[in-house]
Amino acid sequence: MSNVRKRSVRRMTYFAFAALLSMPCLASADEVFTVRNTIAIPGNPLVSFDISWDDPLLHAYFLADRSNKSIDVIDTFSHAVIHQFMPGFVGFTGNNNTSGPNGVMTINNRGQIEVWAGDRNSTVKVLAYPSGTLLHTISTGGTMRADEMCYDPVNHLVQVANDADSPPYINFIATEGPKAYQVVAKIPVPDATNGLEQCQWSERTGLIYANVPEINGSGNDTTDGAVLVIDPHTMPPKVVRKFDIPVAQCAGPQGMAIGPLGQILLGCNAIYPFDANCSAVVACPAGTVQNAAVIDEDTGRIIRVLQNEGGADEVWYNRGDGHYFLADGSHLPNEQLGIVDSFPLIQPDPTVVIGNAGTSTHRAHSVAADAFTNEVYLPVPATGGGSPASSTGFTSTVCGALAAQGCIAVYKSNEPRTR
């Protein structure tokens, strides 16, 4: 079979699977998600971690685990930890900007399943799956970490954010052709004054969308953010639009999930109006809010402000049951798992309280869902602290007997979905 035909078959398979899972599902209002299992991670207590990823075709969930300098892999059928890939990640250094692993995802590259993960020194590590063999270490040209990423399977490009470099910039790494596993383009974002966050490629538009928490501000998410709209069909890719995200409706857009019907969910991390003394252990002034928002992918118009669903870092859309999930680890006063039904009214379901962060800087800020099992995976930090990083002050009963070690909590709805 020719390479052209192989690529065509891969694309048809991808889009057929995506279309099947994109159909809206029917459900009653106010579904309740409860813990169905808790999974222990071998090694050090689960304190410092970053992004999650679920691959429904592999039946596998992936976590960027800095506490163990690994990518942890869980089988979504058995809930067993089946791999801990340790190709030399730096782990937690005491500073997020120099730690790793960070962003993580899987791609099917010409039949080879690859795990991509951002690490310190602006490097991206590419591992073979399921062996965990280190295939490539790619320099993205900065001095701080390589962070969140997304994949365009049509143009064979991985987009990576160098969020902590000054100024922040976006990299594009080719996955095929003569420059495979090399940075082929960069877009500096000098007006991003509080880093860069989650990006997503849309199969509907063929465009990449990337969150900028703050534009021309003071570094604390007190001014409007933005969503960059990037056309990857040109080389170099170009920013073709910039959606303004009003700070009063969505302060600090960080998480992003491509939903159905032209929707894009923004997980908004900050509070509004800003108060430097407001924290998880200090009462916030009356009128302080944390929201999330759903925007229109074509215009950037805010379709729905989701009140009290803010404080999110990573967010996820589950095509299997039509729900958005928000890891609201910076929600005040308690961390929570936000749950929103995307169809037909973008209606929040009851949230799940994860715990009180206290004085901890390590939070339950990572989430992913499996489209086959409709289970939600939420890493919950250890309550007892411990090497290599401390989580003093964090309290939660979610992990039960695993509280001192931390766990991956597995949630599922009490009501089955029907298509």
Residue pairs with C-beta under 8 A, 6 or more apart in sequence:
1 9
6 110
6 111
10 108
10 110
10 153
11 153
11 154
14 108
14 153
15 203
17 57
18 203
18 319
21 56
21 319
21 320
21 371
22 260
22 319
23 419
24 260
24 261
24 322
24 342
24 343
24 344
25 320
25 321
25 322
25 343
25 417
25 418
25 419
26 417
26 418
26 419
27 321
27 322
27 341
27 413
27 415
27 417
27 418
28 415
29 341
29 347
29 349
30 349
30 350
31 323
31 339
31 341
31 349
31 350
31 413
31 414
31 415
32 349
32 350
32 413
32 414
33 337
33 339
33 349
33 350
33 352
33 376
33 411
33 412
33 413
33 414
34 352
34 411
34 412
34 414
35 398
35 409
35 410
35 411
36 375
36 410
36 411
36 412
37 79
37 409
37 410
38 398
38 399
38 400
38 402
38 407
38 408
38 409
38 410
39 74
39 79
39 81
39 407
39 408
39 409
39 410
40 81
40 402
40 405
40 407
41 63
41 65
41 68
41 72
41 81
41 405
41 406
41 407
41 408
42 68
42 81
42 84
43 67
43 68
43 70
43 84
44 67
44 68
44 386
44 387
44 388
45 67
45 382
45 384
45 385
45 386
45 387
45 391
45 404
45 405
45 406
46 65
46 67
46 68
46 379
46 380
46 381
46 382
46 405
46 406
46 407
46 408
47 67
47 92
47 362
47 381
47 382
47 385
47 386
47 388
47 389
47 390
47 391
47 406
48 66
48 67
48 91
48 92
48 99
48 362
48 388
48 389
49 63
49 64
49 65
49 66
49 67
49 362
49 366
49 379
49 381
50 64
50 66
50 99
50 101
50 102
50 103
50 104
50 147
50 366
51 64
51 102
51 103
51 104
51 148
51 314
51 366
52 61
52 62
52 63
52 64
52 104
52 314
52 316
52 366
52 367
52 368
52 377
52 379
53 61
53 62
53 63
53 104
53 105
53 106
53 368
54 60
54 61
54 62
54 76
54 316
54 368
54 369
54 370
54 371
54 377
55 61
55 62
55 106
56 76
56 320
56 370
56 371
56 372
57 108
58 106
58 113
58 129
59 75
59 76
59 77
59 370
59 372
60 73
60 74
60 75
60 76
60 82
60 106
61 73
61 74
61 76
61 368
61 370
61 377
61 408
62 71
62 72
62 73
62 74
62 104
62 105
62 106
62 115
62 368
63 71
63 72
63 74
63 104
63 366
63 377
63 379
63 408
64 71
64 100
64 101
64 102
64 103
64 104
64 117
64 366
65 71
65 72
65 84
65 101
66 89
66 91
66 92
66 99
66 100
66 101
66 389
67 91
67 92
67 388
67 389
67 406
68 84
68 86
68 91
69 86
69 88
69 89
69 90
69 91
69 101
70 84
70 85
70 86
70 89
70 101
71 83
71 84
71 85
71 89
71 101
71 104
71 115
71 117
71 127
71 132
72 81
72 83
72 84
73 81
73 82
73 83
73 84
73 85
73 130
74 80
74 81
74 82
74 377
74 408
75 82
76 370
76 372
76 373
76 375
76 377
77 373
79 410
82 130
83 130
83 132
85 115
85 127
85 132
86 132
87 125
87 127
87 132
87 134
88 125
88 134
89 100
89 101
89 117
89 119
89 125
90 98
90 99
90 100
90 119
90 120
91 99
91 100
91 388
92 99
92 388
92 389
93 99
93 120
94 389
96 145
96 164
97 144
97 145
97 164
98 120
98 144
98 145
98 164
99 120
99 145
100 117
100 118
100 119
100 120
100 145
100 146
101 117
101 118
101 119
101 125
102 117
102 118
102 119
102 145
102 146
102 147
102 148
103 116
103 117
103 118
103 146
103 147
103 148
103 149
103 160
103 161
104 115
104 116
104 117
104 118
105 115
105 116
105 149
105 150
105 151
106 113
106 114
106 115
106 116
106 129
107 113
107 114
107 116
107 151
107 153
107 158
107 175
108 114
109 175
109 176
110 176
112 128
113 128
113 129
113 130
114 126
114 127
114 128
114 129
114 135
115 126
115 127
115 128
115 129
115 132
116 124
116 125
116 126
116 127
116 149
116 151
116 158
117 124
117 125
117 127
118 124
118 145
118 146
118 147
118 148
118 149
118 160
119 125
119 145
119 146
120 144
120 145
121 139
121 143
121 145
122 139
122 140
122 141
122 142
122 143
122 144
122 145
122 146
122 162
122 165
123 137
123 138
123 139
123 140
123 146
124 136
124 137
124 138
124 140
124 146
124 149
124 158
124 160
124 173
125 134
125 136
125 137
125 138
126 134
126 135
126 136
126 137
126 138
126 181
127 133
127 134
127 135
128 135
136 181
138 173
138 181
138 182
138 183
139 183
140 146
140 160
140 162
140 171
140 173
140 183
141 162
141 171
141 183
141 186
142 162
142 164
142 165
142 169
143 165
144 162
144 163
144 164
144 165
145 162
145 163
145 164
146 160
146 161
146 162
146 171
147 160
147 161
147 162
147 163
147 164
147 196
148 160
148 161
148 163
148 196
148 197
148 198
148 199
149 158
149 159
149 160
149 161
149 199
150 158
150 159
150 198
150 199
150 200
150 201
150 208
151 157
151 158
151 159
151 175
151 201
152 158
152 159
152 201
152 208
152 232
153 201
154 206
154 232
155 232
155 233
156 174
156 175
156 176
156 177
157 172
157 173
157 174
157 175
157 184
157 232
157 237
158 172
158 173
158 175
159 170
159 171
159 172
159 173
159 199
159 201
159 208
159 210
159 230
159 232
160 170
160 171
160 172
160 173
161 168
161 170
161 171
161 195
161 196
161 197
161 199
161 210
162 168
162 169
162 170
162 171
162 196
163 195
163 196
163 197
164 195
167 188
167 189
167 190
167 192
168 188
168 189
168 192
168 195
168 196
169 186
169 187
169 188
169 189
170 186
170 187
170 189
170 196
170 199
170 210
170 230
171 183
171 185
171 186
172 183
172 184
172 185
172 186
172 187
172 232
172 236
172 237
173 181
173 182
173 183
173 184
174 180
174 181
174 182
174 184
175 181
184 235
184 236
185 235
185 236
185 237
186 236
187 230
187 236
187 237
187 238
187 239
189 196
189 212
189 228
191 212
191 215
191 216
192 212
192 213
192 214
192 215
193 214
193 215
193 216
193 217
193 218
193 219
193 223
194 213
194 214
194 217
194 219
194 220
194 221
194 252
195 213
196 210
196 211
196 212
196 213
197 210
197 211
197 212
197 213
197 253
197 254
197 255
197 256
198 210
198 211
198 254
198 255
198 256
198 267
198 314
198 315
199 208
199 209
199 210
199 211
199 256
200 208
200 209
200 256
200 257
200 258
200 264
201 207
201 208
201 209
201 232
201 258
202 208
202 209
202 258
202 264
202 297
203 258
204 258
204 262
204 297
205 297
205 298
206 232
206 233
207 229
207 230
207 231
207 232
207 240
208 229
208 230
208 231
208 232
208 237
209 227
209 228
209 229
209 230
209 256
209 258
209 264
209 297
210 227
210 228
210 230
210 256
211 225
211 226
211 227
211 253
211 254
211 255
211 256
211 266
212 225
212 226
212 227
212 228
212 253
213 221
213 225
213 252
213 253
213 254
213 269
213 270
214 220
214 221
214 222
214 223
214 224
214 225
214 252
215 223
215 224
215 225
215 226
215 244
216 223
217 223
220 270
220 274
220 276
221 247
221 251
221 252
221 269
221 270
221 274
222 247
222 251
222 270
222 274
223 247
224 244
224 245
224 246
224 247
225 245
225 247
225 250
225 251
225 252
225 253
226 242
226 243
226 244
226 245
226 253
227 242
227 243
227 245
227 253
227 256
227 264
227 266
227 295
227 300
228 239
228 241
228 242
229 239
229 240
229 241
229 242
229 243
230 237
230 238
230 239
230 240
231 237
231 238
231 240
241 300
243 295
243 299
243 300
244 300
245 253
245 266
245 293
245 295
245 300
245 302
246 302
247 270
247 272
248 272
248 273
249 291
249 293
249 302
249 305
250 266
250 268
250 291
250 292
250 293
250 302
250 305
250 310
251 268
251 269
251 270
251 271
251 272
251 274
251 290
251 291
251 310
252 268
252 269
252 270
253 266
253 267
253 268
253 269
253 293
254 267
254 268
254 269
254 312
254 313
254 314
255 265
255 266
255 267
255 269
255 312
255 313
255 314
255 315
255 326
255 327
256 264
256 265
256 266
256 267
256 315
257 264
257 265
257 267
257 315
257 316
257 317
257 324
258 264
258 297
258 317
259 265
259 294
259 317
259 324
259 342
260 317
260 319
260 322
260 342
260 343
261 342
261 343
262 296
262 297
262 298
263 294
263 295
263 296
263 297
263 303
263 342
263 346
264 294
264 295
264 296
264 297
265 292
265 293
265 294
265 315
265 317
265 324
265 326
265 340
265 342
266 292
266 293
266 294
266 295
266 315
267 292
267 310
267 312
267 313
267 314
267 315
267 326
267 327
267 328
268 290
268 291
268 292
268 293
268 310
268 311
268 312
269 310
269 311
269 312
269 313
269 330
270 290
270 310
270 330
271 278
271 284
271 288
271 289
271 290
271 310
271 332
272 288
272 289
272 290
272 291
273 285
273 287
273 288
275 284
275 285
275 288
278 284
278 285
278 288
278 332
279 332
280 330
280 332
280 333
280 334
280 335
280 356
280 357
280 358
281 333
281 357
281 358
281 359
281 393
284 332
288 332
289 307
289 308
289 310
290 308
290 309
290 310
290 311
290 328
290 330
290 331
290 332
291 305
291 306
291 307
291 308
291 309
291 310
292 305
292 306
292 309
292 310
292 312
292 315
292 326
292 338
292 340
293 302
293 304
293 305
293 306
294 302
294 303
294 304
294 306
294 346
295 301
295 302
295 303
296 302
296 303
303 346
304 346
306 338
306 340
306 346
306 348
308 351
309 326
309 328
309 338
309 340
309 348
309 351
310 328
310 330
310 331
311 328
311 329
311 330
311 331
311 332
311 335
311 336
312 326
312 327
312 328
312 329
312 330
312 331
312 338
312 365
313 327
313 329
313 330
313 363
313 365
313 366
314 327
314 365
314 366
314 367
314 368
315 324
315 325
315 326
315 327
315 367
316 324
316 325
316 367
316 368
316 369
316 376
317 323
317 324
317 325
317 342
318 324
318 325
318 369
318 370
318 371
318 374
318 376
319 371
320 369
320 370
320 371
320 372
320 373
320 374
320 417
321 369
321 374
321 413
321 417
322 341
322 342
322 343
322 417
323 339
323 340
323 341
323 342
323 349
323 369
323 413
324 338
324 339
324 340
324 341
324 342
325 337
325 338
325 339
325 340
325 367
325 369
325 376
326 337
326 338
326 339
326 340
326 367
327 337
327 338
327 364
327 365
327 366
327 367
327 378
328 335
328 336
328 337
328 338
328 351
329 335
329 354
329 357
329 363
329 364
329 365
329 366
330 357
330 363
330 365
331 338
333 356
334 353
334 354
334 355
334 356
335 353
335 354
335 355
335 356
335 357
335 363
335 364
335 396
336 351
336 352
336 353
336 354
337 351
337 352
337 354
337 364
337 367
337 376
337 378
337 411
338 348
338 351
339 348
339 349
339 350
339 351
339 352
340 346
340 347
340 348
340 349
341 347
341 348
341 349
352 411
354 364
354 378
354 380
354 396
354 398
354 409
355 364
355 380
355 383
355 394
355 395
355 396
355 397
355 398
356 394
356 395
356 396
357 363
357 393
357 394
358 392
358 393
358 394
358 395
359 392
359 393
360 381
360 390
360 391
360 392
360 393
360 394
362 381
362 389
362 391
362 394
363 381
363 394
364 378
364 379
364 380
364 381
364 396
366 378
366 379
367 376
367 377
367 378
368 376
368 377
369 375
369 376
369 377
370 376
370 377
373 412
374 412
374 413
374 417
375 410
375 411
375 412
376 410
376 411
376 412
377 408
377 409
377 410
378 408
378 409
378 410
378 411
379 406
379 407
379 408
379 409
380 396
380 398
380 399
380 406
380 407
380 408
380 409
381 391
381 394
381 396
381 406
382 391
382 394
382 403
382 404
382 405
382 406
383 391
383 394
383 395
383 396
383 399
383 403
383 404
383 406
384 391
384 403
384 404
384 405
385 391
385 392
386 404
396 403
397 403
398 407
398 409
399 405
399 406
399 407
399 409
400 407
